[in-house]
Each structure stands twice: as C-alpha cells, then as structure tokens.
Amino acid sequence: MIALLTALLAIPALLIFVLAAFYGLEIFGAFLPPRKPASASAGPIAVVVPAHNESAGLLPTIADIKAALRPQDRLLVVADNCDDGTAEVAMRAGASVLSRNDSERRGKGFALQFALDALKDDPPAIVAFVDADCRLEEGALMRVAEVAAEGRPAQALYLMQAGQGVPTARRVAEFTWALMNRVRMGGLYTLFDACRLTGSGMALPWEVAEELDLASGEIVEDLALGLHLTSQGAAPVFCADALVYSIFPCAEENAAKQRARWEHGSLRLAIRRAPALFAEAVSKGDVRLAAAALDLAIPPFILFLAIAGGVLVVSALFLPVGVTAPFVLAVWSCALLSLATISAWAAFGRSILPASQLGALADYVVGKVRVYGAKARKSTREWTRTGRDGEGGAS
C-alpha cells in the first residue's frame, strides 16, 4: 500500500521538480555571459503590422518603423476586420495597407498569412512583424533583421511596461513579464541556443516565412510558431539588445483579459504540445527542441508556485504513514522556485519592482482570480483586441 501511494504521489511531484529545476536552470543561465547572435547585411525588409481597430494608437508605431526603414524597405499594415479608420490612418501615415474582412476567420494568424500571401509576388529578403500597439527602441528593427539574415528567425526583447499612475500590482506584472521574456529567455538562449517567439519584434528570412501556414485562430500563435520552427531545425535567435515594448492597459478589466489570453493560451498549448514535442526531441536527439518543450511546460509563475505548494501540502498528509519521497521532491521544488525567482528579482527586477513595493504581491495574487475566473476563460477562446485606455473596455 505504501509503495502504491508513493508511486501515485511521486509522479506529479517528480514532474513539478523537473520543471522547477529547468526553471532555475533558465534563470541562472541568465547570469552567464550572454550568447552573441551572428548577423549579416540585411536585404530588403517588409515590416508587417496586423491591426484590428487601432486607429487611435497606430501612429507612434508607424513613426518608429518608418524611422528605421531604408529606401528599399516596405511597411505593410493589415487592417483586419476593422470598423474604424485604421486603414485611412495608416495610409495617411505613408504605409501600404491591406484591408481584410472575414468574420468567420478571425485572428492574428489569419492577418499575418494574408500579408505573406500578398508579398509572394514581390518577396522581400526579410519579413518582420510588429504589433500595432508597440514601440521600437532605436536600432531594434534593423538588429533583428540583420540577425535573421543569417538564416534563422530572430526575436527582439519584447517587454510590457506598467506606465504611469497605475496600481502598484501592475509593477509586479511588469516584473513577471521581464522574468519570462528577459531573464528566462536570455538563459534559455545562452544555454541552448533557442528561444520563444513572442510575436512583436520578430523577423524571419523569406525562405522560412514563405513555407509557413499561419492561418489559424490560435490565441498564442507566436509561441506555437516558434515551437514549429524549432522542431523544423530553425530555432529562433534571441536579440536581447533589440528592445520592443508596449504598455499595460490601465483599466484592470482590460489588463485581466490581456493576461488571461496569454496565460490560458500558453497553458492550453503546453497541454496539447509539450509531451509530444519532448518525445520528438528525445527521438531526434534534439537538445534545442527538448529545451523548448520543457520551457513551454512551465506554468505561469503564480500558478506554478500554487501547484508546487499544493503538491507539498498533499504529500505532507501522507508523511505519518511513511510516504516521504514525494514530500522531499515538493520541498525541493518550492525551494528552487523561490530561490531562482528571488535571485532574478535581485539581479534584474529591483528597478522595476523596488523592495518598498513588494507588498503589492498580495494584490497581484488576488488579481489572478480575474485571470482564471470563468469570464476571463471565456474571453480567451477567440482573438479579441485588448481595450486601450480611455475606451471603456475591450472590443
């Protein structure tokens, strides 16, 4: 009986421990000297901006992109199922515009594929993708294009910022975003020469892009695309010195819907794909793909900590009957998660979340109820634009 209980409890405890160990490995990998991606002279670039009802905030993004373009480069805005003036604003700003109207096939992936199909008659050397609400640091666009010119997809450092006058808990969200996209991705790339695609600020060689079929309603299509490319031997390259950023919505309802789409989408993708990808990696002996599969399987931090804590509590109940191994694994998992996260905050996060504001962690955890509530789960089943500040809600 004890052996059976040990086996039943040890399986989830061991899985959590493996993921916690890999989480710690990624974070401590970020403390090593970073891997420097190779680059080459970039041929003509086409920058694609998918935009759904973005007329109010599109101009700064277009201005940043146009400032980086050379005479041989192009800017293409896809006005996707818009009922505002997105197309007109983009044209007046000097962008080429593709208008797409298909109420049955909605999603960013469909918009991106529409642009790729339009480019096939006169293809660029590099195609880059920038979300309509993002800003680009000077030199970021050309940096990812030059890295992609070496033949592999390139991903800029994509961060979300809290902005001014927002609840302090939003600073925690900014830190957790940096923990994923700066710290963990930096460690993953340094150790395994692979990273996620996070959507905005990514560049692909045309010979890679033209073979893709992006027309899907996948909520986290960028993450899925990165995994597909890694499995095909074209793991993305991380350009930590090319910054693309956006601002969290101030309205809590909009911010919760945004986080819910990211977190639920990545969880569903992990459940569907991580085991098969890891098995494929083992069969191929592909270390990059194995690392990408393990990275995908790691849940969002607060949820991960809650799961590890739950395993710890349940396994502790069976200590009196001599079932000890699952409890030991759970203790180590919680310790690894805590030590790695505190180390990441101390090295990379104090400027985002000063020690004086750590009390906001409680509000952030409470806010997770909105992210995992029924209303938020329903909002993640289809691609919907996040409401911008001053609009009164998501559209």
C-alpha positions as CSV (number, residue, x, y, z in Angstrom):
1,M,0.0,0.0,0.0
2,I,2.8,2.4,0.9
3,A,4.6,1.6,-2.3
4,L,1.4,2.4,-4.3
5,L,0.8,5.7,-2.5
6,T,4.4,6.6,-3.1
7,A,4.2,5.9,-6.8
8,L,0.9,7.8,-7.2
9,L,2.2,10.9,-5.4
10,A,5.7,10.7,-6.8
11,I,4.6,11.1,-10.4
12,P,3.2,14.7,-10.1
13,A,5.9,15.6,-7.5
14,L,8.7,14.4,-9.9
15,L,7.2,16.3,-12.8
16,I,7.0,19.5,-10.8
17,F,10.5,19.0,-9.6
18,V,11.9,18.6,-13.1
19,L,10.1,21.7,-14.3
20,A,11.2,23.7,-11.2
21,A,14.8,22.6,-11.9
22,F,14.6,23.7,-15.5
23,Y,13.1,27.0,-14.4
24,G,16.0,27.5,-12.1
25,L,18.4,26.5,-14.9
26,E,17.0,29.1,-17.2
27,I,17.2,31.8,-14.6
28,F,20.8,31.0,-13.5
29,G,21.7,30.8,-17.2
30,A,20.9,34.4,-17.5
31,F,23.7,35.2,-15.1
32,L,26.3,33.7,-17.5
33,P,28.0,35.8,-20.3
34,P,25.2,36.1,-22.9
35,R,25.4,34.3,-26.3
36,K,26.1,36.8,-29.1
37,P,24.0,36.1,-32.2
38,A,25.7,36.4,-35.5
39,S,24.4,38.9,-38.0
40,A,24.8,39.7,-41.7
41,S,23.8,42.6,-44.0
42,A,20.0,42.5,-44.4
43,G,18.4,42.7,-47.9
44,P,15.1,44.4,-48.4
45,I,12.8,44.2,-45.4
46,A,9.0,44.1,-45.3
47,V,7.5,45.1,-41.9
48,V,4.0,43.7,-41.3
49,V,1.7,45.3,-38.8
50,P,-1.5,43.4,-38.0
51,A,-4.1,46.0,-36.8
52,H,-7.7,45.5,-35.6
53,N,-9.4,48.8,-34.8
54,E,-6.1,50.5,-33.9
55,S,-6.8,54.0,-35.5
56,A,-6.4,55.8,-32.1
57,G,-2.9,54.5,-31.3
58,L,-1.3,53.3,-34.5
59,L,0.7,56.5,-35.5
60,P,3.5,56.2,-32.9
61,T,4.2,52.6,-34.1
62,I,4.2,53.6,-37.7
63,A,6.6,56.5,-36.9
64,D,9.0,54.2,-35.1
65,I,9.0,51.8,-38.0
66,K,9.4,54.4,-40.7
67,A,12.3,56.0,-38.9
68,A,14.2,52.6,-39.2
69,L,13.3,51.8,-42.8
70,R,15.7,52.3,-45.8
71,P,14.5,53.2,-49.3
72,Q,14.3,49.5,-50.3
73,D,12.2,48.5,-47.3
74,R,8.4,48.4,-47.0
75,L,5.8,48.9,-44.3
76,L,2.5,46.9,-44.7
77,V,-0.4,47.4,-42.3
78,V,-3.1,44.7,-42.4
79,A,-6.4,46.4,-41.4
80,D,-8.1,43.2,-40.2
81,N,-11.9,43.2,-39.8
82,C,-11.8,46.9,-38.8
83,D,-14.9,49.1,-38.4
84,D,-12.9,52.2,-37.6
85,G,-10.4,54.4,-39.5
86,T,-7.4,52.1,-39.2
87,A,-6.8,51.8,-42.9
88,E,-7.1,55.6,-43.5
89,V,-4.8,56.5,-40.6
90,A,-2.2,54.1,-41.9
91,M,-2.4,55.3,-45.5
92,R,-2.1,58.9,-44.4
93,A,1.0,58.0,-42.4
94,G,2.6,56.5,-45.5
95,A,2.1,52.8,-45.0
96,S,0.8,50.4,-47.6
97,V,-2.5,48.9,-46.5
98,L,-4.2,45.6,-47.0
99,S,-7.8,45.5,-45.8
100,R,-9.1,42.1,-44.8
101,N,-12.7,41.4,-44.0
102,D,-13.6,37.8,-43.0
103,S,-15.8,37.5,-39.9
104,E,-15.5,33.7,-39.9
105,R,-11.7,33.5,-39.9
106,R,-10.6,35.9,-37.2
107,G,-7.2,36.0,-35.5
108,K,-3.8,37.4,-35.8
109,G,-2.5,34.4,-37.6
110,F,-5.0,34.9,-40.4
111,A,-3.9,38.5,-40.7
112,L,-0.2,37.6,-40.9
113,Q,-0.9,34.9,-43.6
114,F,-2.9,37.5,-45.6
115,A,0.2,39.7,-45.6
116,L,2.6,36.9,-46.5
117,D,0.3,35.9,-49.4
118,A,0.4,39.5,-50.7
119,L,4.2,39.6,-50.5
120,K,4.7,36.4,-52.6
121,D,4.6,38.3,-55.9
122,D,7.5,40.5,-54.9
123,P,9.1,38.9,-51.8
124,P,11.5,40.7,-49.5
125,A,14.7,39.2,-48.1
126,I,13.4,39.5,-44.5
127,V,9.8,39.9,-43.2
128,A,9.4,41.4,-39.8
129,F,6.3,41.6,-37.6
130,V,5.4,44.4,-35.1
131,D,2.2,44.6,-33.2
132,A,0.1,47.8,-33.7
133,D,0.5,49.0,-30.0
134,C,4.2,48.6,-29.7
135,R,7.1,51.0,-29.7
136,L,10.6,50.2,-31.0
137,E,13.9,51.3,-29.5
138,E,16.2,52.9,-32.0
139,G,18.1,50.3,-34.0
140,A,15.9,47.4,-32.8
141,L,14.3,46.7,-36.2
142,M,17.5,46.6,-38.1
143,R,19.2,44.5,-35.4
144,V,16.6,41.6,-35.7
145,A,16.6,41.9,-39.5
146,E,20.4,41.5,-39.6
147,V,20.3,38.5,-37.3
148,A,17.6,36.9,-39.4
149,A,19.7,37.5,-42.5
150,E,21.9,34.7,-41.1
151,G,19.1,32.3,-41.9
152,R,17.2,31.7,-38.6
153,P,14.2,33.6,-37.2
154,A,15.1,36.4,-34.8
155,Q,13.2,37.7,-31.8
156,A,13.7,41.1,-30.2
157,L,13.4,41.6,-26.4
158,Y,9.7,42.3,-26.0
159,L,8.7,43.8,-22.7
160,M,5.5,45.2,-21.2
161,Q,5.7,48.3,-19.1
162,A,3.3,49.4,-16.3
163,G,3.2,53.1,-17.3
164,Q,2.4,56.0,-15.1
165,G,-0.3,56.2,-12.4
166,V,-1.2,52.5,-12.4
167,P,-1.8,50.3,-9.3
168,T,1.4,49.0,-7.8
169,A,0.3,45.5,-8.5
170,R,0.9,46.3,-12.2
171,R,4.6,46.7,-11.4
172,V,4.5,43.0,-10.3
173,A,3.0,42.1,-13.7
174,E,5.8,44.1,-15.4
175,F,8.4,42.1,-13.4
176,T,6.8,38.7,-14.2
177,W,6.8,39.7,-17.9
178,A,10.5,40.6,-17.7
179,L,11.2,37.4,-15.8
180,M,9.8,35.4,-18.7
181,N,10.9,37.5,-21.7
182,R,14.2,38.9,-20.5
183,V,15.6,36.6,-17.8
184,R,14.3,33.1,-18.7
185,M,14.5,33.6,-22.4
186,G,18.0,35.0,-22.0
187,G,19.1,32.0,-20.0
188,L,17.4,29.6,-22.5
189,Y,19.2,31.2,-25.4
190,T,22.6,31.3,-23.7
191,L,22.4,27.7,-22.6
192,F,20.5,26.0,-25.5
193,D,20.7,28.4,-28.5
194,A,16.9,28.6,-28.7
195,C,14.2,30.9,-27.6
196,R,10.4,31.6,-27.9
197,L,8.9,33.8,-30.5
198,T,6.9,36.4,-28.6
199,G,5.2,38.0,-31.7
200,S,6.1,41.6,-31.8
201,G,9.6,42.3,-32.9
202,M,10.3,39.1,-34.7
203,A,12.0,38.8,-38.1
204,L,12.1,35.8,-40.4
205,P,14.1,35.1,-43.6
206,W,11.8,34.9,-46.5
207,E,12.8,31.4,-47.3
208,V,11.5,30.4,-43.9
209,A,8.4,32.7,-43.9
210,E,7.2,31.6,-47.4
211,E,6.8,28.0,-46.2
212,L,4.6,28.8,-43.3
213,D,0.9,28.5,-42.9
214,L,-0.1,31.0,-40.2
215,A,-3.8,31.0,-40.9
216,S,-5.1,29.8,-37.6
217,G,-7.2,31.0,-34.7
218,E,-4.5,30.0,-32.2
219,I,-4.5,32.6,-29.4
220,V,-0.8,32.2,-28.8
221,E,0.1,31.8,-32.4
222,D,3.6,33.3,-32.0
223,L,4.5,30.8,-29.3
224,A,3.2,27.9,-31.5
225,L,5.1,29.2,-34.5
226,G,8.4,29.3,-32.5
227,L,7.9,25.7,-31.5
228,H,7.1,24.6,-35.0
229,L,10.2,26.3,-36.3
230,T,12.4,24.8,-33.6
231,S,11.1,21.3,-34.5
232,Q,12.0,22.0,-38.1
233,G,15.6,22.9,-37.2
234,A,15.1,26.7,-37.3
235,A,15.1,27.6,-33.6
236,P,14.7,31.3,-33.1
237,V,17.6,33.5,-32.1
238,F,17.2,35.9,-29.1
239,C,18.3,39.5,-29.7
240,A,18.4,40.9,-26.1
241,D,19.9,44.2,-27.4
242,A,16.9,45.0,-29.6
243,L,14.0,46.3,-27.5
244,V,10.3,46.4,-28.4
245,Y,7.9,47.4,-25.8
246,S,4.2,48.1,-25.0
247,I,2.2,49.5,-22.1
248,F,-0.2,47.5,-20.0
249,P,-3.7,48.8,-20.1
250,C,-4.5,51.0,-17.1
251,A,-8.1,49.6,-16.8
252,E,-8.0,46.4,-14.6
253,E,-10.6,44.7,-16.7
254,N,-8.6,45.2,-19.9
255,A,-5.4,44.1,-18.2
256,A,-7.0,41.0,-16.8
257,K,-8.4,40.0,-20.2
258,Q,-5.0,40.5,-21.8
259,R,-3.2,38.4,-19.1
260,A,-5.9,35.7,-19.4
261,R,-5.4,35.3,-23.1
262,W,-1.7,34.9,-22.7
263,E,-1.8,32.6,-19.8
264,H,-4.7,30.4,-20.8
265,G,-3.5,30.2,-24.4
266,S,0.0,29.1,-23.3
267,L,-1.4,26.6,-20.8
268,R,-3.6,25.0,-23.5
269,L,-0.7,24.9,-25.9
270,A,1.5,23.3,-23.3
271,I,-1.0,20.6,-22.5
272,R,-1.5,19.8,-26.2
273,R,2.1,20.1,-27.4
274,A,4.7,19.8,-24.7
275,P,4.7,16.0,-24.2
276,A,4.7,15.2,-27.9
277,L,7.5,17.8,-28.6
278,F,9.6,16.4,-25.8
279,A,9.2,12.9,-27.1
280,E,10.1,14.1,-30.6
281,A,13.2,15.8,-29.2
282,V,14.3,12.6,-27.5
283,S,13.8,10.5,-30.6
284,K,15.8,13.0,-32.7
285,G,18.4,13.8,-30.0
286,D,17.5,17.4,-30.5
287,V,18.6,19.4,-27.4
288,R,17.1,22.7,-28.6
289,L,13.7,21.1,-29.1
290,A,13.8,19.4,-25.7
291,A,14.7,22.7,-24.0
292,A,11.9,24.4,-25.8
293,A,9.4,21.7,-24.8
294,L,10.4,22.0,-21.1
295,D,10.2,25.8,-21.3
296,L,6.7,25.5,-22.7
297,A,5.6,23.1,-20.0
298,I,6.5,25.6,-17.2
299,P,3.2,27.2,-16.0
300,P,3.0,31.0,-15.2
301,F,4.8,31.7,-12.0
302,I,2.0,32.2,-9.5
303,L,0.1,29.2,-10.8
304,F,3.4,27.2,-10.8
305,L,4.0,28.1,-7.2
306,A,0.4,27.3,-6.2
307,I,0.7,23.9,-7.9
308,A,4.0,23.1,-6.2
309,G,2.6,24.3,-2.8
310,G,-0.5,22.1,-3.4
311,V,1.7,19.0,-4.0
312,L,3.7,19.9,-0.9
313,V,0.6,20.0,1.3
314,V,-1.0,16.9,-0.1
315,S,2.2,14.9,0.2
316,A,2.7,16.1,3.8
317,L,-0.6,14.4,4.7
318,F,1.0,11.1,4.0
319,L,4.2,11.5,6.0
320,P,2.7,9.8,9.0
321,V,2.3,6.6,7.0
322,G,5.9,6.6,5.7
323,V,5.4,8.2,2.3
324,T,8.3,10.6,2.2
325,A,9.8,10.8,-1.3
326,P,7.0,13.0,-2.8
327,F,7.3,15.4,0.1
328,V,11.0,15.8,-0.3
329,L,10.6,16.4,-4.0
330,A,7.9,19.0,-3.3
331,V,10.1,20.8,-0.8
332,W,13.0,21.0,-3.2
333,S,10.6,22.3,-6.0
334,C,9.3,25.1,-3.8
335,A,12.8,25.9,-2.7
336,L,14.1,26.0,-6.3
337,L,11.2,28.2,-7.4
338,S,11.7,30.6,-4.6
339,L,15.5,30.9,-4.7
340,A,15.6,31.3,-8.5
341,T,12.8,34.0,-8.5
342,I,14.4,35.9,-5.7
343,S,17.7,35.8,-7.4
344,A,16.2,37.0,-10.7
345,W,14.4,39.9,-8.9
346,A,17.7,40.9,-7.1
347,A,19.7,40.9,-10.3
348,F,17.1,42.1,-12.9
349,G,13.9,43.3,-11.2
350,R,14.7,45.8,-8.5
351,S,14.5,48.7,-10.8
352,I,11.0,47.5,-11.9
353,L,9.7,46.5,-8.5
354,P,11.6,48.1,-5.6
355,A,11.7,46.3,-2.3
356,S,9.4,49.0,-0.9
357,Q,6.6,47.8,-3.3
358,L,6.9,44.1,-2.7
359,G,3.7,44.3,-0.6
360,A,1.9,44.6,-3.9
361,L,2.5,40.9,-4.5
362,A,-0.6,40.2,-2.4
363,D,-2.8,42.3,-4.6
364,Y,-1.3,40.7,-7.7
365,V,-2.1,37.2,-6.4
366,V,-5.7,38.3,-5.6
367,G,-5.9,39.7,-9.2
368,K,-5.2,36.2,-10.5
369,V,-8.7,35.3,-9.6
370,R,-9.8,37.6,-12.5
371,V,-7.4,35.9,-14.8
372,Y,-8.5,32.3,-14.0
373,G,-12.2,33.2,-13.5
374,A,-15.0,31.9,-15.8
375,K,-15.4,35.3,-17.5
376,A,-11.7,35.5,-18.3
377,R,-11.6,31.9,-19.5
378,K,-14.4,32.6,-21.9
379,S,-12.6,35.7,-23.4
380,T,-9.6,33.5,-24.3
381,R,-11.4,31.3,-26.7
382,E,-11.1,33.8,-29.6
383,W,-8.9,36.6,-30.7
384,T,-10.2,39.9,-29.4
385,R,-8.4,43.2,-29.3
386,T,-7.4,44.5,-25.9
387,G,-9.3,47.6,-25.0
388,R,-7.0,50.6,-24.8
389,D,-7.0,53.2,-22.1
390,G,-9.9,55.7,-22.4
391,E,-12.1,53.4,-24.5
392,G,-14.0,51.9,-21.6
393,G,-13.4,48.3,-22.2
394,A,-12.1,45.7,-24.6
395,S,-13.6,45.5,-28.0
